[in-house]
Amino acid sequence: MACTAIENNIYWIGGSDNTYIYNGIAYDGSGGVSPTNRILYNNIDNIESEFNEIIVSEIPMDLRGITNVSETKKYIMGGMNANQQVTNKIYEITIDPVSSVNSVVSKATRLSVFPNPANDSIHLKSDAIGKVQVRITDMIGVEVIKKRINININSTLDIEFLPVGFYTLSFDDGLTLYHASFIIER
């Protein structure tokens, strides 16, 4: 599951009802595990009470993080859908703490980061062209790079100073918010 907080509420997004091996097969031998397609939330002051649950049409399990674009707009990337199908979709989640979740929208991936896993630099391939403000956040949502670069056919970004881990890269070209996740291994 991915987890985020808004105002005084904690939101757990995605996940499954059964533990599983990396390939989506249940540890208990019962076969493939499916995502719950739900968001659980609760007020932090009343955390021991029953969770509120919202069922949505599609939210994967096996999530590695969440990107906090604003207080109410969040993005998750990738994960595993039903039938152990790995996805490269981006899910935009808009949450209003008063009326709960307003929308969950999946978007086609329009940004590739390679090599993945990476070492000292990454290359960006996107249908966006021009100068953009790139943000890279770590697994817990802390911004580790904020840099203005020119996106073109062969854009490269130096990441040699970042520690090993899972990261999310995002930028906005004025029309679309682009996201991709990558891993640094050394």
N, CA, C and O atoms as a DFTB+ gen file, in Angstrom:
744 C
 N C O
     1  1       0.837      -1.188       0.000
     2  2       0.000       0.000       0.000
     3  2       0.876       1.244       0.000
     4  3       2.001       1.236       0.500
     5  1       0.345       2.288      -0.560
     6  2       0.971       3.595      -0.429
     7  2       0.251       4.318       0.702
     8  3      -0.918       4.042       0.969
     9  1       0.928       5.222       1.357
    10  2       0.318       5.933       2.478
    11  2       0.630       7.417       2.378
    12  3       1.739       7.806       2.010
    13  1      -0.362       8.245       2.709
    14  2      -0.177       9.687       2.715
    15  2      -1.075      10.291       3.787
    16  3      -1.986       9.631       4.287
    17  1      -0.818      11.527       4.133
    18  2      -1.645      12.229       5.119
    19  2      -2.134      13.544       4.527
    20  3      -1.410      14.227       3.803
    21  1      -3.368      13.879       4.850
    22  2      -3.957      15.159       4.468
    23  2      -4.698      15.677       5.684
    24  3      -5.552      15.001       6.258
    25  1      -4.340      16.912       6.064
    26  2      -4.877      17.501       7.282
    27  2      -4.733      16.509       8.420
    28  3      -3.609      16.143       8.763
    29  1      -5.813      16.064       9.012
    30  2      -5.729      15.184      10.164
    31  2      -6.122      13.743       9.834
    32  3      -6.449      12.966      10.731
    33  1      -6.089      13.386       8.538
    34  2      -6.452      12.041       8.110
    35  2      -5.254      11.327       7.505
    36  3      -4.394      11.948       6.880
    37  1      -5.211      10.014       7.700
    38  2      -4.197       9.159       7.081
    39  2      -4.914       8.295       6.040
    40  3      -5.978       7.739       6.314
    41  1      -4.325       8.185       4.846
    42  2      -4.912       7.411       3.749
    43  2      -3.957       6.292       3.354
    44  3      -2.780       6.540       3.094
    45  1      -4.465       5.054       3.309
    46  2      -3.732       3.905       2.812
    47  2      -4.358       3.536       1.479
    48  3      -5.562       3.291       1.405
    49  1      -3.558       3.495       0.430
    50  2      -4.064       3.361      -0.936
    51  2      -3.570       2.054      -1.545
    52  3      -2.377       1.751      -1.502
    53  1      -4.503       1.278      -2.118
    54  2      -4.143       0.038      -2.801
    55  2      -3.948      -1.113      -1.840
    56  3      -4.571      -1.166      -0.779
    57  1      -3.078      -2.034      -2.217
    58  2      -2.777      -3.177      -1.369
    59  2      -3.627      -4.390      -1.698
    60  3      -4.373      -4.405      -2.678
    61  1      -3.496      -5.414      -0.852
    62  2      -4.239      -6.662      -1.028
    63  2      -4.667      -7.167       0.340
    64  3      -4.222      -6.664       1.371
    65  1      -5.539      -8.168       0.333
    66  2      -5.998      -8.771       1.588
    67  2      -5.161      -9.977       2.001
    68  3      -5.376     -10.535       3.077
    69  1      -4.216     -10.384       1.167
    70  2      -3.428     -11.572       1.441
    71  2      -1.959     -11.263       1.146
    72  3      -1.657     -10.583       0.166
    73  1      -1.055     -11.753       1.977
    74  2       0.370     -11.542       1.713
    75  2       0.806     -12.420       0.552
    76  3       0.249     -13.495       0.331
    77  1       1.808     -11.953      -0.190
    78  2       2.212     -12.665      -1.396
    79  2       3.703     -12.527      -1.641
    80  3       4.370     -11.647      -1.096
    81  1       4.206     -13.431      -2.482
    82  2       5.590     -13.424      -2.919
    83  2       5.723     -12.339      -3.990
    84  3       4.715     -11.848      -4.498
    85  1       6.939     -11.969      -4.330
    86  2       7.185     -10.902      -5.295
    87  2       6.388     -11.040      -6.589
    88  3       6.105     -10.033      -7.238
    89  1       6.017     -12.258      -6.982
    90  2       5.308     -12.465      -8.246
    91  2       3.789     -12.453      -8.103
    92  3       3.084     -12.779      -9.058
    93  1       3.275     -12.087      -6.939
    94  2       1.838     -11.977      -6.739
    95  2       1.154     -13.271      -6.350
    96  3      -0.076     -13.321      -6.325
    97  1       1.906     -14.325      -6.044
    98  2       1.346     -15.609      -5.618
    99  2       1.334     -15.637      -4.084
   100  3       2.332     -15.309      -3.442
   101  1       0.198     -16.031      -3.510
   102  2       0.016     -15.997      -2.055
   103  2       1.006     -16.904      -1.336
   104  3       1.291     -18.011      -1.792
   105  1       1.527     -16.426      -0.209
   106  2       2.403     -17.242       0.628
   107  2       1.697     -18.497       1.121
   108  3       2.332     -19.536       1.301
   109  1       0.383     -18.408       1.341
   110  2      -0.347     -19.551       1.890
   111  2      -0.683     -20.613       0.848
   112  3      -1.355     -21.595       1.163
   113  1      -0.219     -20.429      -0.400
   114  2      -0.420     -21.425      -1.443
   115  2      -1.787     -21.381      -2.108
   116  3      -2.123     -22.285      -2.873
   117  1      -2.584     -20.354      -1.836
   118  2      -3.941     -20.285      -2.386
   119  2      -3.988     -19.734      -3.815
   120  3      -5.076     -19.593      -4.374
   121  1      -2.851     -19.424      -4.413
   122  2      -2.828     -18.943      -5.797
   123  2      -2.544     -17.458      -5.900
   124  3      -1.972     -16.850      -4.994
   125  1      -2.957     -16.883      -7.030
   126  2      -2.710     -15.465      -7.286
   127  2      -3.514     -14.564      -6.371
   128  3      -4.661     -14.857      -6.033
   129  1      -2.896     -13.465      -5.978
   130  2      -3.535     -12.469      -5.115
   131  2      -3.995     -11.303      -5.988
   132  3      -3.292     -10.898      -6.914
   133  1      -5.162     -10.774      -5.690
   134  2      -5.688      -9.616      -6.424
   135  2      -5.663      -8.379      -5.540
   136  3      -5.746      -8.483      -4.316
   137  1      -5.547      -7.197      -6.163
   138  2      -5.613      -5.967      -5.376
   139  2      -7.013      -5.753      -4.816
   140  3      -7.992      -6.254      -5.369
   141  1      -7.106      -5.015      -3.727
   142  2      -8.400      -4.750      -3.102
   143  2      -9.152      -3.605      -3.776
   144  3     -10.356      -3.456      -3.568
   145  1      -8.461      -2.789      -4.582
   146  2      -9.085      -1.626      -5.230
   147  2      -9.770      -0.734      -4.203
   148  3     -10.924      -0.341      -4.369
   149  1      -9.038      -0.424      -3.144
   150  2      -9.652       0.387      -2.099
   151  2      -8.675       1.405      -1.532
   152  3      -7.457       1.305      -1.681
   153  1      -9.264       2.371      -0.887
   154  2      -8.535       3.364      -0.113
   155  2      -9.113       3.314       1.293
   156  3     -10.319       3.471       1.482
   157  1      -8.250       3.096       2.277
   158  2      -8.656       3.117       3.682
   159  2      -8.213       4.442       4.277
   160  3      -7.141       4.948       3.943
   161  1      -9.025       5.002       5.152
   162  2      -8.596       6.237       5.798
   163  2      -9.193       6.337       7.189
   164  3     -10.196       5.703       7.517
   165  1      -8.541       7.153       7.985
   166  2      -8.978       7.355       9.350
   167  2      -8.388       8.654       9.875
   168  3      -7.341       9.112       9.418
   169  1      -9.077       9.232      10.834
   170  2      -8.590      10.434      11.495
   171  2      -7.501      10.034      12.475
   172  3      -7.664       9.083      13.240
   173  1      -6.391      10.760      12.451
   174  2      -5.247      10.406      13.282
   175  2      -5.568      10.490      14.778
   176  3      -4.953       9.789      15.582
   177  1      -6.523      11.338      15.154
   178  2      -6.896      11.449      16.564
   179  2      -7.766      10.281      17.022
   180  3      -7.970      10.089      18.221
   181  1      -8.275       9.504      16.074
   182  2      -9.173       8.400      16.398
   183  2      -8.696       7.124      15.687
   184  3      -9.504       6.341      15.190
   185  1      -7.377       6.931      15.648
   186  2      -6.767       5.889      14.828
   187  2      -7.187       4.475      15.227
   188  3      -7.134       3.574      14.390
   189  1      -7.594       4.255      16.453
   190  2      -7.973       2.913      16.878
   191  2      -9.412       2.563      16.529
   192  3      -9.846       1.436      16.767
   193  1     -10.155       3.503      15.972
   194  2     -11.524       3.209      15.566
   195  2     -11.525       2.500      14.219
   196  3     -10.474       2.340      13.598
   197  1     -12.681       2.082      13.774
   198  2     -12.805       1.372      12.501
   199  2     -12.427       2.283      11.329
   200  3     -12.741       3.473      11.322
   201  1     -11.747       1.697      10.343
   202  2     -11.331       2.458       9.175
   203  2     -12.510       2.720       8.247
   204  3     -13.431       1.910       8.147
   205  1     -12.468       3.844       7.584
   206  2     -13.409       4.128       6.504
   207  2     -12.818       3.518       5.240
   208  3     -11.598       3.486       5.079
   209  1     -13.667       3.037       4.349
   210  2     -13.198       2.364       3.151
   211  2     -13.915       2.913       1.926
   212  3     -15.130       3.107       1.930
   213  1     -13.136       3.159       0.876
   214  2     -13.678       3.600      -0.408
   215  2     -13.220       2.588      -1.447
   216  3     -12.021       2.345      -1.591
   217  1     -14.155       1.999      -2.167
   218  2     -13.825       1.055      -3.230
   219  2     -13.789       1.840      -4.539
   220  3     -14.713       2.596      -4.840
   221  1     -12.730       1.661      -5.308
   222  2     -12.590       2.337      -6.600
   223  2     -12.419       1.275      -7.688
   224  3     -12.197       0.104      -7.381
   225  1     -12.520       1.672      -8.935
   226  2     -12.508       0.696     -10.020
   227  2     -11.140       0.037     -10.211
   228  3     -11.070      -1.141     -10.563
   229  1     -10.066       0.771      -9.989
   230  2      -8.741       0.176     -10.202
   231  2      -7.676       0.932      -9.427
   232  3      -7.411       2.105      -9.689
   233  1      -7.075       0.249      -8.477
   234  2      -5.864       0.736      -7.802
   235  2      -4.999      -0.494      -7.564
   236  3      -5.464      -1.466      -6.968
   237  1      -3.755      -0.470      -8.016
   238  2      -2.924      -1.673      -7.911
   239  2      -2.435      -1.950      -6.493
   240  3      -2.567      -1.129      -5.585
   241  1      -1.867      -3.137      -6.347
   242  2      -1.150      -3.507      -5.127
   243  2       0.340      -3.445      -5.467
   244  3       0.710      -3.110      -6.592
   245  1       1.173      -3.760      -4.516
   246  2       2.618      -3.785      -4.708
   247  2       3.163      -2.402      -5.062
   248  3       4.013      -2.261      -5.942
   249  1       2.662      -1.394      -4.368
   250  2       3.100      -0.018      -4.595
   251  2       4.356       0.262      -3.783
   252  3       4.540      -0.296      -2.701
   253  1       5.223       1.131      -4.309
   254  2       6.472       1.454      -3.632
   255  2       6.497       2.867      -3.060
   256  3       7.423       3.220      -2.329
   257  1       5.510       3.664      -3.376
   258  2       5.515       5.018      -2.859
   259  2       4.380       5.827      -3.432
   260  3       3.560       5.329      -4.204
   261  1       4.348       7.081      -3.042
   262  2       3.323       8.015      -3.494
   263  2       3.978       9.372      -3.668
   264  3       4.858       9.745      -2.893
   265  1       3.556      10.109      -4.679
   266  2       4.075      11.450      -4.913
   267  2       3.037      12.455      -4.446
   268  3       1.881      12.408      -4.865
   269  1       3.451      13.353      -3.587
   270  2       2.580      14.395      -3.067
   271  2       2.799      15.665      -3.875
   272  3       3.708      16.446      -3.592
   273  1       1.956      15.864      -4.884
   274  2       2.085      17.033      -5.751
   275  2       1.539      18.274      -5.055
   276  3       2.100      19.362      -5.178
   277  1       0.457      18.105      -4.335
   278  2      -0.115      19.187      -3.549
   279  2      -0.784      18.558      -2.335
   280  3      -0.746      17.339      -2.163
   281  1      -1.388      19.370      -1.507
   282  2      -2.050      18.847      -0.312
   283  2      -3.148      17.849      -0.664
   284  3      -3.367      16.896       0.083
   285  1      -3.837      18.045      -1.775
   286  2      -4.966      17.179      -2.104
   287  2      -4.768      16.329      -3.359
   288  3      -5.594      15.460      -3.636
   289  1      -3.708      16.551      -4.119
   290  2      -3.468      15.776      -5.334
   291  2      -2.246      14.891      -5.135
   292  3      -1.163      15.369      -4.799
   293  1      -2.442      13.578      -5.352
   294  2      -1.399      12.579      -5.151
   295  2      -1.288      11.723      -6.406
   296  3      -2.244      11.607      -7.173
   297  1      -0.117      11.126      -6.612
   298  2       0.091      10.222      -7.735
   299  2       0.760       8.954      -7.237
   300  3       1.668       8.998      -6.408
   301  1       0.294       7.813      -7.759
   302  2       0.993       6.553      -7.572
   303  2       1.332       6.032      -8.956
   304  3       0.622       6.313      -9.921
   305  1       2.407       5.280      -9.055
   306  2       2.860       4.779     -10.347
   307  2       3.126       3.291     -10.259
   308  3       3.630       2.792      -9.252
   309  1       2.780       2.588     -11.329
   310  2       3.125       1.178     -11.418
   311  2       2.356       0.325     -10.440
   312  3       1.242       0.658     -10.036
   313  1       2.967      -0.781     -10.066
   314  2       2.332      -1.729      -9.172
   315  2       1.865      -2.957      -9.924
   316  3       2.279      -3.205     -11.057
   317  1       0.999      -3.722      -9.280
   318  2       0.511      -4.965      -9.864
   319  2      -1.012      -4.981      -9.793
   320  3      -1.597      -4.776      -8.730
   321  1      -1.646      -5.227     -10.938
   322  2      -3.100      -5.337     -11.019
   323  2      -3.510      -6.799     -10.891
   324  3      -2.681      -7.657     -10.589
   325  1      -4.780      -7.080     -11.118
   326  2      -5.306      -8.446     -11.043
   327  2      -4.553      -9.358     -12.004
   328  3      -3.981      -8.899     -12.993
   329  1      -4.558     -10.647     -11.705
   330  2      -3.887     -11.673     -12.508
   331  2      -2.379     -11.452     -12.606
   332  3      -1.754     -11.854     -13.587
   333  1      -1.801     -10.820     -11.600
   334  2      -0.361     -10.592     -11.497
   335  2       0.190      -9.823     -12.702
   336  3       1.306     -10.080     -13.153
   337  1      -0.595      -8.888     -13.212
   338  2      -0.169      -8.071     -14.340
   339  2       0.489      -6.796     -13.831
   340  3      -0.157      -5.964     -13.194
   341  1       1.776      -6.651     -14.118
   342  2       2.500      -5.435     -13.742
   343  2       2.019      -4.315     -14.647
   344  3       1.835      -4.513     -15.848
   345  1       1.818      -3.140     -14.069
   346  2       1.315      -1.999     -14.836
   347  2       2.314      -0.855     -14.809
   348  3       3.074      -0.702     -13.853
   349  1       2.307      -0.052     -15.868
   350  2       3.115       1.165     -15.890
   351  2       2.219       2.397     -15.855
   352  3       2.662       3.499     -16.179
   353  1       0.969       2.213     -15.465
   354  2       0.032       3.339     -15.405
   355  2       0.381       4.284     -14.267
   356  3       1.011       3.912     -13.277
   357  1      -0.050       5.507     -14.452
   358  2       0.030       6.526     -13.413
   359  2      -1.392       6.781     -12.951
   360  3      -2.296       6.936     -13.771
   361  1      -1.594       6.825     -11.643
   362  2      -2.917       7.060     -11.082
   363  2      -2.906       8.400     -10.362
   364  3      -2.139       8.604      -9.420
   365  1      -3.750       9.298     -10.805
   366  2      -3.914      10.589     -10.148
   367  2      -5.049      10.451      -9.155
   368  3      -6.159      10.065      -9.520
   369  1      -4.773      10.765      -7.901
   370  2      -5.773      10.645      -6.844
   371  2      -5.998      12.032      -6.260
   372  3      -5.075      12.655      -5.734
   373  1      -7.226      12.505      -6.356
   374  2      -7.591      13.796      -5.786
   375  2      -8.427      13.535      -4.544
   376  3      -9.463      12.875      -4.612
   377  1      -7.978      14.048      -3.427
   378  2      -8.634      13.783      -2.149
   379  2      -9.076      15.100      -1.525
   380  3      -8.286      16.030      -1.370
   381  1     -10.342      15.156      -1.176
   382  2     -10.894      16.277      -0.424
   383  2     -11.181      15.756       0.973
   384  3     -12.057      14.905       1.126
   385  1     -10.477      16.231       2.008
   386  2     -10.646      15.676       3.348
   387  2     -12.076      15.785       3.876
   388  3     -12.462      15.024       4.763
   389  1     -12.859      16.711       3.349
   390  2     -14.237      16.872       3.814
   391  2     -15.143      15.821       3.195
   392  3     -15.937      15.190       3.893
   393  1     -15.026      15.629       1.875
   394  2     -15.928      14.690       1.204
   395  2     -15.227      13.402       0.800
   396  3     -15.761      12.630       0.004
   397  1     -14.049      13.165       1.334
   398  2     -13.269      11.964       1.058
   399  2     -12.635      12.025      -0.318
   400  3     -12.211      13.100      -0.743
   401  1     -12.555      10.912      -1.028
   402  2     -11.862      10.864      -2.314
   403  2     -12.784      11.367      -3.402
   404  3     -13.906      10.881      -3.546
   405  1     -12.314      12.341      -4.171
   406  2     -13.115      12.869      -5.276
   407  2     -12.919      12.082      -6.548
   408  3     -13.882      11.830      -7.271
   409  1     -11.685      11.685      -6.842
   410  2     -11.470      10.971      -8.097
   411  2     -10.172      10.186      -8.083
   412  3      -9.203      10.553      -7.418
   413  1     -10.182       9.107      -8.829
   414  2      -8.985       8.332      -9.120
   415  2      -8.979       8.149     -10.627
   416  3      -9.891       7.537     -11.184
   417  1      -7.963       8.674     -11.288
   418  2      -7.889       8.643     -12.742
   419  2      -6.575       7.998     -13.135
   420  3      -5.524       8.381     -12.622
   421  1      -6.613       7.020     -14.039
   422  2      -5.361       6.455     -14.530
   423  2      -4.986       7.171     -15.818
   424  3      -5.845       7.510     -16.631
   425  1      -3.709       7.392     -15.985
   426  2      -3.204       8.104     -17.154
   427  2      -2.127       7.268     -17.827
   428  3      -1.409       6.514     -17.170
   429  1      -2.024       7.405     -19.122
   430  2      -0.977       6.696     -19.853
   431  2       0.376       7.296     -19.499
   432  3       0.499       8.509     -19.327
   433  1       1.374       6.458     -19.392
   434  2       2.726       6.924     -19.118
   435  2       3.295       7.576     -20.367
   436  3       3.290       6.980     -21.444
   437  1       3.784       8.793     -20.224
   438  2       4.340       9.520     -21.359
   439  2       5.761       9.976     -21.058
   440  3       6.277      10.890     -21.701
   441  1       6.385       9.340     -20.085
   442  2       7.757       9.656     -19.713
   443  2       8.464       8.351     -19.371
   444  3       7.959       7.548     -18.587
   445  1       9.627       8.147     -19.962
   446  2      10.449       6.979     -19.646
   447  2      11.765       7.450     -19.070
   448  3      12.353       8.425     -19.537
   449  1      12.221       6.743     -18.045
   450  2      13.515       6.999     -17.432
   451  2      14.334       5.724     -17.602
   452  3      13.884       4.638     -17.237
   453  1      15.534       5.860     -18.157
   454  2      16.384       4.686     -18.354
   455  2      17.846       5.081     -18.229
   456  3      18.161       6.254     -18.432
   457  1      18.751       4.175     -17.908
   458  2      18.465       2.794     -17.549
   459  2      17.737       2.739     -16.211
   460  3      17.812       3.673     -15.413
   461  1      17.054       1.668     -15.982
   462  2      16.314       1.484     -14.744
   463  2      16.414       0.020     -14.346
   464  3      15.760      -0.824     -14.959
   465  1      17.209      -0.301     -13.346
   466  2      17.868       0.538     -12.370
   467  2      19.004       1.370     -12.976
   468  3      19.617       0.997     -13.976
   469  1      19.253       2.499     -12.335
   470  2      20.271       3.444     -12.795
   471  2      21.463       3.430     -11.845
   472  3      21.435       2.808     -10.783
   473  1      22.526       4.147     -12.267
   474  2      23.726       4.225     -11.455
   475  2      24.097       5.695     -11.225
   476  3      23.786       6.254     -10.173
   477  1      24.764       6.325     -12.209
   478  2      25.238       7.694     -12.037
   479  2      24.436       8.745     -12.803
   480  3      24.489       9.929     -12.471
   481  1      23.691       8.315     -13.833
   482  2      22.888       9.267     -14.597
   483  2      21.669       8.547     -15.156
   484  3      21.653       7.323     -15.288
   485  1      20.653       9.334     -15.479
   486  2      19.456       8.785     -16.111
   487  2      19.188       9.567     -17.389
   488  3      19.538      10.742     -17.504
   489  1      18.562       8.896     -18.341
   490  2      18.144       9.521     -19.595
   491  2      16.627       9.615     -19.573
   492  3      15.952       8.713     -19.076
   493  1      16.094      10.698     -20.108
   494  2      14.658      10.920     -20.130
   495  2      14.157      10.874     -21.559
   496  3      14.737      11.494     -22.450
   497  1      13.085      10.142     -21.774
   498  2      12.430      10.104     -23.068
   499  2      10.977      10.491     -22.839
   500  3      10.271       9.860     -22.052
   501  1      10.539      11.533     -23.534
   502  2       9.192      12.041     -23.309
   503  2       8.672      12.674     -24.582
   504  3       9.443      13.049     -25.465
   505  1       7.345      12.790     -24.669
   506  2       6.782      13.523     -25.799
   507  2       6.711      15.018     -25.505
   508  3       6.249      15.798     -26.337
   509  1       7.172      15.414     -24.316
   510  2       7.276      16.847     -23.998
   511  2       8.614      17.360     -24.513
   512  3       9.619      16.651     -24.460
   513  1       8.624      18.570     -25.001
   514  2       9.848      19.199     -25.501
   515  2       9.926      20.600     -24.906
   516  3       8.916      21.297     -24.813
   517  1      11.135      21.012     -24.501
   518  2      11.339      22.367     -24.003
   519  2      11.857      22.389     -22.579
   520  3      12.096      21.344     -21.974
   521  1      12.028      23.610     -22.044
   522  2      12.545      23.779     -20.686
   523  2      11.447      23.489     -19.673
   524  3      10.332      24.002     -19.768
   525  1      11.798      22.644     -18.691
   526  2      10.853      22.277     -17.637
   527  2      11.567      22.230     -16.296
   528  3      12.785      22.062     -16.237
   529  1      10.812      22.377     -15.232
   530  2      11.315      22.243     -13.869
   531  2      11.122      20.784     -13.450
   532  3       9.992      20.346     -13.235
   533  1      12.216      20.035     -13.335
   534  2      12.168      18.630     -12.960
   535  2      12.299      18.513     -11.452
   536  3      13.137      19.169     -10.832
   537  1      11.457      17.667     -10.871
   538  2      11.531      17.370      -9.436
   539  2      11.764      15.881      -9.272
   540  3      11.106      15.066      -9.919
   541  1      12.696      15.529      -8.410
   542  2      12.891      14.136      -8.041
   543  2      12.656      14.034      -6.546
   544  3      13.249      14.767      -5.754
   545  1      11.771      13.104      -6.171
   546  2      11.472      12.877      -4.759
   547  2      11.888      11.462      -4.386
   548  3      11.869      10.551      -5.214
   549  1      12.261      11.300      -3.128
   550  2      12.648       9.967      -2.669
   551  2      11.405       9.172      -2.270
   552  3      10.277       9.621      -2.472
   553  1      11.625       7.999      -1.708
   554  2      10.546       7.075      -1.408
   555  2       9.535       7.628      -0.407
   556  3       8.378       7.208      -0.414
   557  1       9.939       8.543       0.436
   558  2       9.002       9.094       1.415
   559  2       8.467      10.462       0.993
   560  3       7.781      11.129       1.768
   561  1       8.775      10.876      -0.222
   562  2       8.216      12.114      -0.747
   563  2       9.052      13.355      -0.542
   564  3       8.583      14.460      -0.816
   565  1      10.290      13.207      -0.061
   566  2      11.175      14.356       0.148
   567  2      11.828      14.729      -1.181
   568  3      12.399      13.876      -1.859
   569  1      11.741      15.994      -1.543
   570  2      12.348      16.476      -2.786
   571  2      13.873      16.482      -2.648
   572  3      14.418      17.149      -1.768
   573  1      14.562      15.731      -3.529
   574  2      16.016      15.644      -3.471
   575  2      16.677      16.388      -4.629
   576  3      17.850      16.749      -4.540
   577  1      15.944      16.617      -5.702
   578  2      16.435      17.415      -6.830
   579  2      15.301      18.271      -7.344
   580  3      14.180      17.798      -7.536
   581  1      15.607      19.539      -7.565
   582  2      14.699      20.456      -8.250
   583  2      15.577      21.236      -9.201
   584  3      16.404      22.041      -8.773
   585  1      15.402      21.000     -10.495
   586  2      16.333      21.539     -11.475
   587  2      15.590      21.862     -12.764
   588  3      14.707      21.113     -13.182
   589  1      15.943      22.953     -13.380
   590  2      15.372      23.327     -14.679
   591  2      16.258      22.736     -15.770
   592  3      17.455      23.018     -15.829
   593  1      15.651      21.899     -16.648
   594  2      16.416      21.290     -17.730
   595  2      15.650      21.431     -19.036
   596  3      14.457      21.733     -19.052
   597  1      16.357      21.207     -20.113
   598  2      15.750      21.234     -21.436
   599  2      15.446      19.795     -21.852
   600  3      16.364      19.003     -22.066
   601  1      14.165      19.457     -21.968
   602  2      13.760      18.122     -22.406
   603  2      13.841      18.072     -23.926
   604  3      13.242      18.899     -24.613
   605  1      14.580      17.105     -24.448
   606  2      14.672      16.907     -25.888
   607  2      14.829      15.417     -26.167
   608  3      14.536      14.596     -25.298
   609  1      15.274      15.064     -27.331
   610  2      15.377      13.661     -27.710
   611  2      16.329      12.889     -26.801
   612  3      16.078      11.719     -26.514
   613  1      17.408      13.506     -26.341
   614  2      18.388      12.825     -25.509
   615  2      18.713      13.665     -24.281
   616  3      19.784      14.268     -24.210
   617  1      17.807      13.712     -23.322
   618  2      18.024      14.463     -22.089
   619  2      18.650      13.556     -21.044
   620  3      18.206      12.425     -20.846
   621  1      19.693      14.060     -20.369
   622  2      20.388      13.295     -19.345
   623  2      20.409      14.099     -18.055
   624  3      20.540      15.323     -18.072
   625  1      20.278      13.392     -16.935
   626  2      20.291      14.037     -15.630
   627  2      21.285      13.295     -14.734
   628  3      21.229      12.071     -14.621
   629  1      22.193      14.042     -14.098
   630  2      23.203      13.470     -13.208
   631  2      22.566      13.138     -11.863
   632  3      21.931      13.992     -11.246
   633  1      22.736      11.893     -11.408
   634  2      22.180      11.461     -10.119
   635  2      23.233      10.760      -9.263
   636  3      22.894      10.068      -8.304
   637  1      24.522      10.940      -9.612
   638  2      25.584      10.190      -8.924
   639  2      25.675      10.491      -7.433
   640  3      26.194       9.672      -6.675
   641  1      25.181      11.648      -6.998
   642  2      25.258      12.027      -5.592
   643  2      24.088      11.494      -4.762
   644  3      24.093      11.619      -3.537
   645  1      23.077      10.896      -5.424
   646  2      21.928      10.361      -4.690
   647  2      22.239       8.965      -4.162
   648  3      22.917       8.186      -4.833
   649  1      21.751       8.644      -2.967
   650  2      21.977       7.298      -2.433
   651  2      21.118       6.254      -3.150
   652  3      20.146       6.590      -3.827
   653  1      21.485       5.013      -2.992
   654  2      20.714       3.895      -3.532
   655  2      19.285       3.989      -2.999
   656  3      19.076       4.293      -1.824
   657  1      18.298       3.726      -3.867
   658  2      16.910       3.774      -3.413
   659  2      15.922       3.932      -4.555
   660  3      16.291       3.861      -5.728
   661  1      14.662       4.147      -4.201
   662  2      13.550       4.301      -5.134
   663  2      13.204       5.787      -5.231
   664  3      13.099       6.467      -4.210
   665  1      13.025       6.298      -6.465
   666  2      12.763       7.717      -6.678
   667  2      11.638       7.920      -7.689
   668  3      11.338       7.046      -8.502
   669  1      11.030       9.091      -7.611
   670  2      10.011       9.503      -8.574
   671  2      10.462      10.811      -9.201
   672  3      10.843      11.750      -8.504
   673  1      10.414      10.859     -10.519
   674  2      10.757      12.070     -11.264
   675  2       9.463      12.633     -11.826
   676  3       8.639      11.879     -12.343
   677  1       9.269      13.936     -11.738
   678  2       8.070      14.557     -12.293
   679  2       8.396      15.930     -12.854
   680  3       9.319      16.603     -12.396
   681  1       7.619      16.335     -13.857
   682  2       7.668      17.694     -14.370
   683  2       6.358      18.009     -15.058
   684  3       5.606      17.111     -15.438
   685  1       6.096      19.286     -15.211
   686  2       4.867      19.781     -15.827
   687  2       5.273      20.622     -17.022
   688  3       6.049      21.567     -16.877
   689  1       4.756      20.292     -18.213
   690  2       5.095      21.069     -19.404
   691  2       4.075      22.171     -19.685
   692  3       4.092      22.772     -20.760
   693  1       3.193      22.438     -18.731
   694  2       2.167      23.454     -18.903
   695  2       0.817      22.865     -19.281
   696  3      -0.218      23.500     -19.081
   697  1       0.822      21.645     -19.830
   698  2      -0.413      20.960     -20.201
   699  2      -0.594      19.649     -19.446
   700  3      -1.708      19.298     -19.058
   701  1       0.498      18.934     -19.242
   702  2       0.441      17.593     -18.662
   703  2       1.473      17.468     -17.555
   704  3       2.572      18.014     -17.650
   705  1       1.113      16.751     -16.515
   706  2       2.050      16.428     -15.447
   707  2       2.626      15.054     -15.759
   708  3       1.879      14.079     -15.845
   709  1       3.942      14.960     -15.929
   710  2       4.626      13.724     -16.278
   711  2       5.264      13.130     -15.030
   712  3       5.803      13.854     -14.192
   713  1       5.199      11.807     -14.913
   714  2       5.796      11.093     -13.787
   715  2       6.449       9.811     -14.271
   716  3       5.956       9.162     -15.193
   717  1       7.554       9.451     -13.647
   718  2       8.175       8.143     -13.860
   719  2       8.944       7.798     -12.603
   720  3       9.463       8.681     -11.919
   721  1       9.016       6.524     -12.304
   722  2       9.788       6.103     -11.141
   723  2      11.022       5.344     -11.609
   724  3      11.034       4.756     -12.691
   725  1      12.058       5.366     -10.777
   726  2      13.285       4.645     -11.102
   727  2      13.998       4.255      -9.826
   728  3      13.727       4.788      -8.751
   729  1      14.904       3.323      -9.966
   730  2      15.683       2.812      -8.846
   731  2      17.148       3.107      -9.098
   732  3      17.623       3.006     -10.229
   733  1      17.870       3.475      -8.035
   734  2      19.324       3.619      -8.133
   735  2      19.951       2.433      -7.413
   736  3      19.682       2.185      -6.238
   737  1      20.795       1.705      -8.145
   738  2      21.557       0.586      -7.600
   739  2      23.032       0.827      -7.902
   740  3      23.373       1.369      -8.953
   741  1      23.882       0.436      -7.007
   742  2      25.324       0.557      -7.264
   743  2      26.034      -0.687      -6.809
   744  3      27.255      -0.783      -6.938
